[in-house]
Amino acid sequence: MKRSGDSEGEKRRKRRRLLQELGDQKIPFLGPSDRGYQQLWDSSYSGLVLRRSCSLSAELHGRVQAALLTLRRKGCLLRDLVRVRDRDVFTAVSRALLGEPGHTYRYLDTRLFAIPWHSEDAEVKGQNCCDPDLRAACKALWELNTFFCSDVSQLKEGDRLTQCAKGEAEARQGEEGDTESKHSEDSKNSEGGDSESRQSEEGDTESKHSEEWEIESKHSEEGCSGSRPGEWESESKHSSEEGESSQLRAGEPGAAAGPEHSEGKLRGWAPKAVAGTETEPVGLGAQDKPVGPGAQGKPAAQIKHQIEGKEEQGCSQPSPPQVCTGPVKFNVTLLNYMDPAAMSQLKEEPYYGMGKMAVGWHHDENLISHSPVAVYSYSCQDDKGESSEGGGSGEKACWRIGLKVAWDIHTPGLMLPLESGDCYYMRDDLNSTHQHCVLAGDTARFSSTHRVAECSSGTLTYIQSQCQEALSNLHTDPETGSHSLLALLPTTLRHCEEIHNEVEFEWLRQYWFQGQRYARFCSWWTRPMEQLEKDWRLMETMTKLFLATVEEEDQAGEGRRDMAETLLSALTDRHQQRQTWRDRCHSSLAQTLPPEEAPVDRPFWGVDDPSMPLPFDLADIISRVESLLWRM
């Protein structure tokens, strides 16, 4: 969705107002040993639930961790070349998508094509599309997905997840801890990681935070389609799971989370809702009291009203809204891998001083509204899967999740440490009303992030049905093989051309730009994409018939003009998008990829393809139609 200038200007004014209020101060955040931590969690982050590693079976851990290492060893986890603010950038994390056969996941103008998980009770066409090791790995992650579907569906408000004795001991120890000294200790351990930062093209230099706020306004709305102009988050799908882009810059000195952090509380921030209460301080183990959906985000909403007045808040619902109801069924998992030791430039979390970031602040995008997200976190020393726990003479900094209320500089942030094998859920509207980041530890980490992707226009079944609908307007003479259009209504022709563009730019171009690289691991998508390409060729024929009809002199005047305007609009859009994709395929960044991963500028080359008519010179065709309209 395109943003209007007024909408973008309004967001810029809101952002500027918040930056002026924030200045150079750090926003407070609470870690597990801070007094008021659990109350803050209950009141402002109640959609977050932690399931400790010890509450999952050792067998499941073993299968899942072996699967992740198998995918890494086979080279299936690759950095994505995504689109951020009209520029291509590499993600810092390496990724692969697994999921229901024929499903895709779209983020930052990039469509990922799922390697199907080979479940026992699902008929996956082309069972031999992967080698046995990869099939076994996919099936293990399907087993994890099945566990998450069942576990999340059984959660009720106020449920306590099973915790191990170690966690309970940590809870008791945390209750005796000193808040500020422990907070400072947490800050010392918040090292290691790489952010996915972007440079502001507008040159906004009002404060050292301006670049990050600029990015959040444009690229932090994953999973929140259909927003109204002027809202805090952007209208279109411009945020990634676990980070947006990876134009890395040198890390800045981190702000300590100790005395300076405490003293840097913002004007007007009242700790009475969290710290300074009679509530007992809670350590990490006290997350055995995971909180239910009850009062999710209520204090945050009140604070946002104080900031915004009567302005609209958060993300609006799609129209008609698609809300997750009934049993949860995660249909894809986005796998992520990152080794901080391999990243030369690390960036500090800018607002709270939480430490080095592997992934910047974001919402997960392209999700069914109010659907949960389930994450399995696995930290390992190396590709052999040796655990970092207890290794070496010094303490290893663990990976952590940071959470904040979106566009709120008054509610303290929350920092949740993760041990290897821990899982966490983001339920209810947490993903849409809050943002999260990933704070890097000292060791490599995998995450398997399971979600209910919004797939109304993102499955193979969908796009095949679209092709059938468009091609139903094409008649082929059984004797001569010649083609003709059945209906010439402008509305019918417009719809066919829209499908034509959708097939080309949302599927074929996307596949050959990045999806095709997975063909060497899994051949599931090969034949379907070949068929889509055949359908696209027939749609090119339909466009040529459309053009010939428009240029016929004996066509009725008004109907001919309507058809010409419809054709001109479709071709102008197609011409612009083709040029964009050509530029992306031939960009200097794309050329750095090895040949087996490099983008392919097809399927729109045609000149040396004997089965393909000479391709459109769209610039010439557009000029002809414009001239025709001028003469009418």
Secondary structure, DSSP 4 states (H G I P E B T S, - for coil): -PPPHHHHHHHHHHHHHHHHHHTTPPPPEE-TTSTTHHHHHHHH-TTEEEE-GGGS-HHHHHHHHHHHHHHHHTT--EEEEEEETTEEEEEEEEEEEEESTTBEEEETTEEEEPEEP--TTS--S-GGGS-HHHHHHHHHHHHHHHHHHHHHHH--TT------HHHHHHHHHHHTS-HHHHHHHHHHT-----------TT---SSTTHHHHHHHHHH--BT--SPPTT-SS-SS----TT-S-----PPPPPPPSSHHHHHTPPTT--GGGSTTSSSPP--GGGGGS---STTTTHHHHHHHHHHHTTS--SPPPPSS--B--SS----EEEEEEE-GGG-S--EE-TTT---EEEEEEE-B-SB-BT--EEEEEEEESSTT----TT-SSSPPPPEEEEEEETT-SSSPEEEEEE-TT-EEEE-TTHHHHEEEEEE--SSEEEEEEEE-B--TTSBHHHHHHHHHHHHTTEEE-TTT--EEES---HHHHHHHHHHHHHIIIIIIHHHHHTGGGGGGT--TTHHHHHHHHHHHHHHHHHHHHHHHHHH-TTS-HHHHHHHHHHHHHHHHHHHHHHHHHHHHHTSTTGGGS-TTTS----SS--TT-TTSPPPP-HHHHHHHHHHHHHH-
